[in-house]
Amino acid sequence: MAVHVERDGAVAIVTMSRPEAMNAFNTEQLQALLDRVRELSSDSTVRAVVLTGEGKRAFAAGADISEMSSKGPAEARRFGELGHAIGRGIGSAPQPWIAAVNGYALGGGCEMALACDIRVASENAQLGQPEVTLGIPAGWGGTQRLPRLVGPGIAAEMLLTGRRLKADEALRIGLVNAVYPSDELLPNATEMAQTIANNSPAAVTATKQAMRLAFDVPLADGLTFEAQIFALAFDTQDQKEGMTAFAEKRSAKFSGE
């Protein structure tokens, strides 16, 4: 299988595994990743997910050019739709996803990281959208997610020149949240995921939904949604447990109910 899942308590670690191709995406790997996204989304025991690539050389070096180069428009559309389905699945998942970007995250690899809620990188990471150098535009969400994350000017430069960003520049522009030595990347990403997993699953899911909505609706509608989820939280066991634990000066034990 081209994608492996391990569990660390309430955290799932998803590893894209085609090391012989620097974890580049062919149809098999895309379908395997989509299947894992759907499985994890429906598993209430999973409270946070870390997405990474096998080895230190690449998170994912993009789409598999050897497979993609011979496609016609109809086949390319189906290939593109697989990538979009994964991005939408990560975005709509109840759990936050953290991309642990080790090495190259180019093209589709960068777009998978963009679909995640949080990105952290190793010191040797390089991120970029080089599709125009291959005669195509970005096709798995790069033209839409990248401007929302780093702003239209920087996104335009990346998308139109195909320039790769090293980890320190990616950190400076807000493309990644933190940079770690390679050996410390996955432990730190997992620790962040565990911190999220210790919080109320109901509150975390509602917060993720509200933040995603911020890009799709006018401010007034987003504030209305926030007010609704805030009010509904007071009908949950997690709210009662969280506030009781605070008053009793102990750690809360959230059930997600």
N, C-alpha and C positions, 0 to 999 in steps of 0.2 A: 504493500500500500504506500502511496506517495505522500501521505499525511498521517502523522502519528499523534495520539493524544495520551498524555499522562495526567494523573491526578495528584495534587498536593493538597489534601483536605478539600476545601471548597473551591480551590483554584484548579482550573484545567490549563495545561500547557500544550499548545498545539504546535507541532513542528512540521514545517514543509520539508520534504525529504526527497530531493533528487540531486544529491551532491555531485554526481557525475556531470550534471548540467547546471551547476550553481543554482539549483532549486528553481530553474526556469519553469514556467507554466506550460505544460501541454494539456490537452483535453482531459486526460486521465487525472492529472493532478488537480485541475480546476474542479472536476466533478467530485473528487475525493474531499477537497476542501469545502465545497458547498455542502456535501453530506454531513461533514463534521459540524459546520456552522449550524445546520438545522437540528442535528441531534443535541448539541449543547444548549441551544436556545430553548429546547423543550425539557431540559433537565433542571429541575428546581433545586437540586443539590449543588449545582455549579453557580457560584456567586461572582466570579470574575474569571477572565480568560487572558492568557498571555499567548501571543502569536509570534513565532520566531522561525528561523531557517536552520537547517542542519549545518553544523560546522561554523567556522569563523569567517569564511570568505564571502558568504552571501546570505542575506535574508531571502531575497529572490531577485535574480538578475533580469527579470522581465518575462515576457512571453517567449515561448520556444520558437525562434525564428525559423528553424528548419521545418517545423510543422506549419507555421503561419504563412510562410512565403508563397506557398502554392495555392492558397485559398482564393476563391472568387468572392464576389460581394455577398452572396447568400450564405456561404460558409463562414465568411468573416463576421457577418451579422450574428450568426449563432454562437460563434466563439466569443464575440464581444458581449453577448447577452449572458453567457456564463459568468464572465468577470463582473458584470453589473449585478447579477443575482447574489454573488458573494458579498459585494459591497453593501447592497441593500440589507442582506441578512445580518451582517455585522452591525449595521446601523440600527436595525429594528430589534436586535437581540435584547432581552431584558438585562443581560449582564454587560458591564463595561468590558471592552477589549483593549488590551495594551499591546502595542507592537514593540517587540524587542528587536531592533534593527541591527543586525550583526553583518558588517561588510556591505556589499552592494545591495541597494534597493532601487532598481532602475525600472522605468516604464511601468509595467503591471505590478512589479514588486513595490514600487513607491506608491502606486494607487491602492494596493492592499493595506499598506501602512496608513495612508490617508483615510481609509474607511474606518480605521480603529479610533477609539475615543482619546487615547493617549499614545504618544510615541516616545520611546527612549532609544538611545543609540550607543553603539560601541565607538571607541576612538577611531577605529579604522573604517567607520561607515561612510558610504557615499550614496547620496540620494539624488535622483534626477528623472526627468521626463524626456528621453532622447528620441521620441518617436518621429519627430520631424526629420531627423537625420536618416531615417529609414523610408521616408516618403509617405508617412501616414500621420494623422493626429493622434493624440492620446485617446484611448478608447474605453477605459474602465473607470472613468470618473475624474481623471486628472484635471480636465478643463473646468470642472464644476467645484470640486472639493479644494483644490489647491488655492484658487483665489480667495475662497472663504476663510482659509486658514492663515495665509501669509500676506494677503492683500493683492489687488490686481496688478500692480506694477512688478513686484518680484515674481509673481506667478507668470506673468507674460514673458518676462526674461527667461525663466526656466523652460517654459513650454515652447517658446519660439526659437530659442538658441540651442536647446538640448543640453545646456551646461550642467555638469554634475556639481553638487555641493558637498564639501567635506563636513564632517560632524560638527566642527566648531562654528561654521557659518550656518548650518542648519539650526543649531541652538540659538544663535544670535537673532535669527529672523523668526523664531517661534515654530519652526517646522518640527522640531523635537523638543521635549521637555527637559531632558537631561542627557549627559554624555558620561559614559563609564569606561574604564579599561575593559578589554574584551572578556576577561575572566570574571568580571564583576557584573556584566550586563544582565544575564539571566537571573542571578540571585537578587539583584536590585529590582528588576521588573516583577519577579515573583513576590518579593516583600511588599511592593506597592499593591499588587493584586490581593495579597493577604490582608492588608490594611483595609482595602475596599470591602473584601469579603466579611470582615468583622463588623461592618456597619449594617444597618437595616436593609435587607434586600428590597423591601417594598419602597423605602425612601430612595435608595440608589436607582432603582428602575424608573421611578417617577422623575427623578432629577435628570437622568439621561434622556428621557422622553422630552422633557421641557427644553433642555439645551438643544437637542436636535431640531425641535420645532422653531427655535429662534431664527433659523436660516430660511424658513419656509413661509412664515406668516408675518403680517404687520405687528409692530411692537404691542399695540393695544390687545390684539388677539392672543399674543404670547403671554401677556400679563394676566389676562382672563384665565387662560389655562393654568398658569402657575397658582392663581388664587384657588382654583378648583381642586388641584391636587394637594395643596396645602391643607385645605379644609377636610378633604377626604382622609388624609393621614390621621386625623384625630378620631377616626373610627377603626383604627387598627390596633392589634396587640403590640406591634413594634413601638408605636408611639407611647403606649402606656408603660411598656418595659423600659424604653429609653429614658423617659423622664423620671420614672421611679428609681431606676439605677443611678441617675444623676443625683437625685435627692438623698439616696442612701450611700452615696460615695463608693460605688462599686462598678465593675464593668458590666455593661448590658449584655444579655444573651438574647439575640434577636432570632425570631423564628420565620420571619417573612410573612407573617399573618397580620 
